[in-house]
Amino acid sequence: MDNASVLRPHEYWLADLAREVPMPIATLHKWQRLGWVHSRKVTVASGRWALWADADELERLRQLRAYQRKWPEPRYPQALTTPQRRARQPQPR
């Protein structure tokens, strides 16, 4: 099975999305673990992570990457760390 064929619309492999944003893979992986990006484990692709990002999400991720945290507010704005709601995707049978 071709690994690319298991991706749904607007899904990227972790490394591909990191290159698209652009940002380090390790940082994007941390965001994925924190829930700052929609993801799913693709078992038929050896457990690789597929991350979802349409055009609006790509823009949000780029803004999050570019955001400069400054004292006294060391946290990222919630609007940048909260993924947008997305339509439920049909599950493959």
Secondary structure, DSSP 8 states (H G I E B T S, - for coil): --GGGG--TTEEEHHHHHHHTT--HHHHHHHHHHTSS-EEEEGGGTTEEEEE--HHHHHHHHHHHH---BTTB-S--HHHHS-----------
